[in-house]
Amino acid sequence: MLPRRHFLKQTSTAAAAAMLARPSQGSETASDHPVVLGKAEHCVVVWLGGGAGQIDTWDPKRVGDPVAKKPGSYYPAIDTAIPGTQVCEHFSRCAPIMDRFNLVRTVNHDVIDEHAAATNRMHTGHPTSETLTYPSVGSVIASQRGALSSQVPPYILIGYPSASRGPGFLGADGNYVYLTDTNSGPAGLARALDITPERQSRREQLLQQVRNEYLDRAAAQNAIQQYDAMLGEALRYGGPEFMRLFNLAEEPGSLRDNYGGEFGQRCLLTRRLLQAGVRFVEVSHNLNFLNGTGWDVHNKGILNQHKLIQELDQALAALILDLERVQLLDKTLIVVMGEFGRPAGFDGGGGRGHHGRCFSVAMAGGGLKNGITIGETDELAMEIVSRPVSVPDLHATMYAALGINPLETLYAGDRPVPMTNGGRPIHELFSA
């Protein structure tokens, strides 16, 4: 007799395979399109914490007036390399290379006032639960695909850690290594300067004997096995091969200048990590609140929002062109997103509140059919006119681009959990 979990896995896999090949029939909906799997090898999420306003970035409309409380964009729009698609004037470097992008203007969810809950939704695709901690999209990709090299972790977070970014019920297989300082690399991995390679080797040999003896006594304890595996990884990542990746001084000065300031250097580091075989990188923008508030531009925080957009524009354009130069852009899906968008109207201080019913996510590369804008919004980017894209749809698109079937089932112990909570890839971006 098959164990329950094996039976469920076999039946769910068979169902997912059937959905992959299901032909279209009747009226066309997202579910009528068979899932096409891409060939991307890496994924980068650029996280705009606080929530970037779609009307001030990727989906500009008529210019408003915060003093007169006239709803509208804060900045004029400019044309891009995609005919008929405009972006904010401060994306002057991204606009000419927009043919490498896909703008998804109709992402939506039902979380409005709670940053943490919306951040969790955008990372996991699920509402928060009291009974289950869902894995993040990065953890699922790391768990499903692993790293491309044994010398690097599959998932690196350049930013502050949180449960929303973590592996949830996937455990150690989906965990991340994080850092907040591009100059020093992950805290705690590098060995002390007075420890020579020979001394480190002797220490590891002694430690290995202790580990082996303990593992023999605790062979049936899965938690102990996972802890030991993480210990082995930490020792490996503390070696010179991995830590050398954080030495950005190896890069030409002109290239470093092209990426810009501290955020740009994080994006340059991201390229180095991808080249070394890291599968998934999340890089947070504006950790140090360049404009005083980050992307959460209530009241006067909006006055220097243009500085955020300009910094993002420079670093993002540099990353895309640099990945193209080293022939990694088609193999790397870049996703620029935050927890929600912003309304067209202005608050009492001239800034903007929160808006989750309709906002933009920018994607680039990844072997997709680039140069396509998905979805249409109304005259103030407040409501969806056509082609809504749910967060599960967005995640399904990311998984499919990396060759992961988004219709498959994950398991929390013996409990089956849908990978994407009903999401379907954005079929317009895939070549059948």
Secondary structure, DSSP 8 states (H G I E B T S, - for coil): ---HHHHHHHHHHHHHHHHHH----SS--GGGS--------EEEEEE-TT---GGGTTS--SB-BTTTTB-SBSS-EEE-SSTT-EEETT-TTTGGGGGGEEEEEEEE-S--S-HHHHHHHHHHSS---SS-----HHHHHHHHH--SSTTS-SEEEES---GGGS-GGGGGGG--EEES-TTT-STTTS--TT--HHHHHHHHHHHHHHHHHHHHHTTT-HHHHHHHHHHHHHHHHTSHHHHGGG-GGGS-HHHHHHH-SHHHHHHHHHHHHHHHT--EEEEES-TT-TTSSTT---GGGGGGHHHHHHHHHHHHHHHHHHHHHTT-TTTEEEEEE-S-B--SS--TTS----B-SSEEEEEEETTS--SEEE-EE-TTSSSEEE--EEHHHHHHHHHHHTT--TTSEEEETTEEEESSSS----GGGS--
